[in-house]
């Protein structure tokens, strides 16, 4: 479940970043790096300072160990779903159907983000650049 959730977040993040929707301000004021300075695609990872990558790793480690432990296979972390501050809780077949749906969507997101990363490695273009140039399958415009 968690790999799918991470992949879903990665796909959403990739789509937002490729659409140039970014936080205003500085990623690192000391180094003078703005959020808008981070390039799209996989190369953006290498433009983030080591301290920023370290913060991300420690934050995700904290979430993994303390908030959403990996030993909980039920998919129920006690927060429900639905509208913010109005949690809904499911039981029985409806819960099973929702969890199965989440697993399937997570698998699709894993394939999507992996395909975008492989496409970028092969063509040298981000997903948005491939779509704009008609180079979506890696062999150039039709």
Secondary structure, DSSP 8 states (H G I E B T S, - for coil): -HHHHHHHHHHHHHHHHHTT---SSEEETTTTEEGGGS-SSGGGGGGS-HHHHHHHHHHHHHIIIIIS-TT--SS--S--BSSTT--B---HHHHHHHHHHHHHHHHHHHHHHHHHHHHHHHHSS-HHHHHHHT-TTSS---
